[in-house]
Amino acid sequence: MKKITQDAGRKALGEFAPDFAHYNDDILFGENWNNTDIDHKTRCIVTVVALMSSGITDSSLQYHLENAKKAGVTKKEIAAIVTHAGFYVGWPKAWAVFHMAKEVWAEEGADDAKAAHENAMVFPIGAPNDGFKQYFSGRSYLAPLSKEQVGIFNVTFEPGCRNNWHVHHATKGGGQILVCVAGRGWYQEWGKEAIALKPGDVVNIPAGVKHWHGAAKDSWFSHLAVEVPGEGGSNEWLEPVASEAYNKLP
């Protein structure tokens, strides 16, 4: 089993409560979670039931439900686990856990497709692109590959996801280069026809050009976004791509 590591304690409380951060990251997760007397899947189930019995339904339960799913707990198994525990710890607690579990296990098929997409490329999908989600129609993911010399990010779009119309501004140089690495997607400049994208395609986007890019309706899509060095650079996010126009694309 892969060694479990954790740094959430130090990130959240490293300066305020360093001892607690140490116990959380190094003892609870560093030692206890790596104990092999019970297997990882069983440990995940025990943790979910312990939190449920305590009435804890915050982000910690969300984390451990997701952890249980990653450990191989299926939708049928979690339903049976919560139902069984509900008889002993309380029916309202079971209802509360089911509301969260339904979201975690809601898209098993989508998760399989996401995993297959990630396996099709050499770059990681990364984390949910929450910092820019207001500028995307659908869910996207971001994996920073280089933040030195030239910024390079792997951007992944779920099927149907695309970003808003936007412009990369610069007083000199600037712009962006897209290198398509997996799946099928689209790129369009304002006033021009959309261009289909496939792995190996490269798109050069000069500064000042209004455009959008994203996945096809039926395919995950990933591209590297390369930040072209320039002066006075900024991004201007504009209106979403109209669904009527997007849905006409094959």
Secondary structure, DSSP 8 states (H G I E B T S, - for coil): -------HHHHHHTTT-HHHHHIIIIIIIIIITT--SS-HHHHHHHHHHHHHHTT--SHHHHHHHHHHHHTT--HHHHHHHHHHHHHHH-HHHHHHHHHHHHHHTTTHHHHHHHHHHHHTSSS---EE-GGGGGGEES-EEEEEEE-SSS-EEEEEE-TT-EE--EEEE-SEE--EEEEEEEE-EEEEETTS--EEE-TT-EEEE-TT--EEEEE-TTS-EEEEEEE--EES-EEEE-----HHHHHT--
